[in-house]
Amino acid sequence: MSTQFESLGLCPTILSTLSSLGFEQPTEVQTQAIPHVLEGKDVLAGAQTGTGKTAAFGLPIIQKLIESEAKRDPQSNDVRALVLVPTRELAQQVFDNLVQYAQATELKIVTAYGGTSMNVQTRNLEQGCDILIATPGRLIDHMFCKNVSLLKSEFLVLDEADRMLDMGFMPDIQRILKRFNAVRQTLFFSATFDKRIKNIAYKLQSEPVEVQVSASNSTAETVKQMVYPVDKKRKAELLAYLIGSRNWQQVLVFTKTKQGSDALVKELKLDGIKAASINGDKSQGARQKALDDFKAGKIRALIATDVAARGLDIQELEQVVNFDMPYKAEDYVHRIGRTGRAGKEGFAVSFMSRDEHYLLEAIERLLDTRLPQEWLQGFEPSLVEEVEPERSPRRKSRSSDKRKMKAKLKIHANRGKKR
């Protein structure tokens, strides 16, 4: 193991840590990216979810920080390396990983994201830090309060860069870059890159080395995929059936909306299946408890919106279900990337109602492949298109009559007052 990682140029301190953590051999993205990062080059790396991207940028940055002559000044609030991520869960995951990789060093690593106390984070940021993992919004809050300075930052990492560079994040990214050291090494890592995102990345980097270790926008070969056409109103019933009949002990389920995730939890509980939801309306404490309970096996189903599609690292997760087809085809790659990680086998199931067929077509165009479909006996979709029931004309007329009656009474009352 040490020989394979040593060939990448990693130092004895890190090699010893990797050995203690049980790292046997570098993944392909680590093999290709680490030497370029150690050489000081900007890197634009695309690799499937679960292939070790955090180590691919984290290990060489840790090594360069401990070998650098410019040490952190405890009298300042400088940040030497900044890792920007799109979600709270991913921030915590990257933080946990980097703390492990740097355990044999004296580097100070801090995380900052929304949903938790600003005061605690402010105290952690006192005297600066070597590595800060943050979400853009919370970082801007700390910059406004003058809790951090990025003027001397040597490294900028955008993890899940496709989401970070999406239009919703660009204004925050631009505000942060205005306060950032102009002389820096910039690293972009993600599972998916389209042409538009690449064009933006190249404007923010200096002659980047492009690393693509698998077909762009592809899914892991270890993940078996299946689409089940089903009527929308029977999706919850089908999910409960699959969990029970196939004895799924741990399944991650994705819904389109926050309300949908909470409603599905109630439906599953009625069927005797312990479940919890994780979405943007939940406090960070509630989200973390649901995740911890899921990892500990206290609940069988974790219902999540796409806020959790990136950043959930669950060992031995075998099943992922797309209860609703994702609006963005790229999110399909990230959703099913929660299973089949690190070479393990996984099963990704998608429930497709009639009105979601166009979303499946978008996913198949992105992946450049047809996904297998199967009708499950007893859950075959109806051949008649599902239509929302309309109110009867009689009910409408009654409602209209009531409004007219109220209006007449109001007129008579006003006349009485004038008299």
Secondary structure, DSSP 8 states (H G I E B T S, - for coil): -HHHHHTTT--HHHHHHHHHHT--S--HHHHHHHHHHHTT--EEEE--TTS-HHHHHHHHHHHHHHH-SS---TTS-BEEEEEE-SSHHHHHHHHHHHHHHTTTS---EEEE-TTS-HHHHHHHHTT-EEEEEE-HHHHHHHHHTT--B-TT--EEEEETHHHHTSTTTHHHHHHHHHTS-SS-EEEEEES---HHHHHHHHHHSSS-EEEE-S-TT---TTEEEEEEE--GGGHHHHHHHHHHHTT-S-EEEE-SSHHHHHHHHHHHHHTT--EEEE-TTS-HHHHHHHHHHHHTTS-SEEEE-GGGSSS---TT--EEEESS--SSHHHHHHHHTTSSGGG--EEEEEEE-GGGHHHHHHHHHHHTS---B---TT----SS--------HHHHHHHHHHHHHHHHHHHHHHHHHH-
